[in-house]
Amino acid sequence: MFDLALTRRLGERTVELAFASDDRVTGLVGVSGAGKTSVLNMIAGILRPDSGHVAVAGRTLFDAARAIDLPPEQRRCGYVFQDNRLFPHMSVRGNLTYGSGARAGGGYRADLPEITALLGLEPLLDRGPRTLSGGEAKRVAIGRALLSQPDFLLLDEPLTSIDPARRESILDAIDRIRSEVGLPMLLVSHRADEVERVASRIVRMAG
């Protein structure tokens, strides 16, 4: 589902990664500063690799040799950022529906009731982001990504700064997406033991 070979010079260091995975959930693990987020940004089209290729579910998003470089809005990527990036002036409902249905073509399609039921968000819909716990905010960010009609999900450190009890709720949500939705997911973490429960393949990046 993910087929990557990426190289990008960033200041004094070079980020390099190559792997192919047909697993529904792939974990990308490495120490802080290894370049995990840079890899996600290259897949999403936010950062351009110096060389290599990116293909997801058989669809080529970037190939330096063939001069293919789809813009981010054409990659049909659901990106859950480490800091969630929820709009503070919008309710949970507004955050979830922001940009939903804006993409033409394929991608996972679900409506608001489906996603709120899947992630247990019904009681939160009229609340503001500042009133949410870390785990609740993360589930809202995941729901917004799912409502954007993605072909795949990128999750950047979804368990960081969340207490153990709420961490379980995030892992449960990812597990439900894996079993009920079936989208390819690339899940970044600095700890392999945190993602082994949901990821059937672990890719390690050197520091």
ABEGO torsion letter per residue (X at the ends): XBBBBBBBBBEABBBBBBBBBABABBBBBBBBGAGAAAAAAAAAGABBBABEBBBBGGBBABBAAAGBBBBAAAAGBBBBBAAGGBBAABBAAAAAABGBGABBEBEBBBBAAAAAAAAGAAAAAABBAAABBAAAAAAAAAAAAAAAGBABBBBBGAABGBBAAAAAAAAAAAAAAAAAAGBBBBBBBABAAAAAAABABBBBBBX
